[in-house]
Amino acid sequence: MATQVAPVPGADPTGVLNRYALPKVAMVLIAAAAFVGTLLSTAVGHDAMGLGAAVARYVLLMGLATAGGGLLWAWTVVMPAALQMGQPAADRYALRQWAAFRRLERGAFAAAAAGLAALSPAYWLAPGVGRGGERLVLALAVAALALWAYTLRGRPAPSPAAAGRAAAGALSVVALLLLSVGALQVGYGAPLLRAELAWRALHLAGFAAWFGGAVWNVGIAVRCARQDLTVAVVRTAHVQLARFRRIVRVAFPLLVVTGLLQVWQHGGLTEAALAGSFDHLAAVKLGVAALLVVVFISCPLWHACSPIAGICDPGDLPGGRPGGGPAARH
């Protein structure tokens, strides 16, 4: 019988105020920073529309980020980790996660569709020189949304390799939709390929990669691991987490740099600009980003990445690396 593992002794993995709450805190902070950023872009951007539009855009972007980051995680993290392990238990674990994500992805699609539907009339009727261009990009976004709906009709994947291919195909469609939404925000008062579009696209991509992966790590990876809590599964989950950390090391600096570039473009980085045009929102977002740095550094140092022994540090497993923490056994 395969070796089983259990939560770290002395910890309450289901409690609210324990160290395993840190990944959840990080996810909440990311979502809060996104809402502040949405308020900023809606208030001062090309398509300033008011609070209702900010909420609709936030719902749209959160749906896209949850799906896009999850698909990126499936394609570059979960399925490669299973293939790297080369064990039936790892394959089953990967496919359980994929099935759970597909259910979540349908909810993300519904949120994105609702947000785009709420914003479409304003974009379609927008006055000015760029009206024709915005209609074209809006039509592209609607087409991408329809293609995304088509990918959701797929059958269960028979293998991690097949799931990886399905994730890559769906990701390309969601990325097109995300880019279209970014282009709508930027507008067409200047040439299409101006720097602002690149900054916005990179900012949204970095946010999606981080937030979608965080949702998967908190809401899918641990729950699916507990359904077959063997050493092979936990080691696979650790490989996934290590791969995700590499993504965050790229996504977070990308978010900070492109965010600062956008703040600079809409009023500069001076104290007067931050206190006036942005009504302190930019400073709030930077503060949240600083808290995220603290959480991101604290999680691995405190073995706070997961309530299951071995996912954060393989030394917590039975037969873990020499010098590892205490083994947790049934």
SULLINUR-V143700 format. One record per backbone hydrogen bond with DSSP energy under -1.0 kcal/mol. CO is the residue of the C=O (numbers start at 0). NH is the residue of the N-H. If there is no record, write none. Layout:
co = <CO	CO>
nh = <NH	NH>
//
This chain:
co = <2	5	7	11	17	18	20	21	22	23	24	25	26	27	28	29	30	31	32	33	34	35	36	37	38	39	40	44	49	50	51	52	53	54	55	56	57	58	59	60	61	62	63	64	65	66	67	68	69	70	71	72	72	73	76	77	78	79	80	81	86	87	88	89	90	91	92	93	94	95	96	97	98	99	100	101	102	103	104	105	106	107	108	109	110	111	112	113	114	115	118	119	120	127	129	130	131	132	133	134	135	136	137	138	139	140	141	142	143	144	145	146	147	149	150	158	159	160	161	162	163	164	165	166	167	168	169	170	171	172	173	174	175	176	177	178	179	180	181	182	190	193	194	195	196	197	198	199	200	201	202	203	204	205	206	207	208	209	210	211	212	213	214	215	215	219	220	221	224	227	228	229	230	231	232	233	234	235	236	237	238	239	240	241	242	243	244	246	247	249	250	251	252	253	254	255	256	257	258	259	260	261	263	269	270	271	272	273	275	277	279	280	281	282	283	284	285	286	287	288	289	290	291	292	293	294	296	297	298	307	312	313	315	316	320>
nh = <230	308	10	14	20	21	24	25	26	27	28	29	30	31	32	33	34	35	36	37	38	39	40	41	42	43	44	47	53	54	55	56	57	58	59	60	61	62	63	64	65	66	67	68	69	70	71	72	73	74	75	76	77	78	80	81	82	83	84	85	90	91	92	93	94	95	96	97	98	99	100	101	102	103	104	105	106	107	108	109	110	111	112	113	114	115	116	117	118	119	122	123	124	130	133	134	135	136	137	138	139	140	141	142	143	144	145	146	147	148	149	150	151	152	153	162	163	164	165	166	167	168	169	170	171	172	173	174	175	176	177	178	179	180	181	182	183	184	185	186	193	197	198	199	200	201	202	203	204	205	206	207	208	209	210	211	212	213	214	215	216	217	218	219	220	223	224	225	227	229	4	233	234	235	236	237	238	239	240	241	242	243	244	245	246	247	248	250	251	253	254	255	256	257	258	259	260	261	262	263	264	265	266	273	274	275	277	279	278	280	283	284	285	286	287	288	289	290	291	292	293	294	295	296	297	298	300	301	303	310	315	316	327	319	323>
//
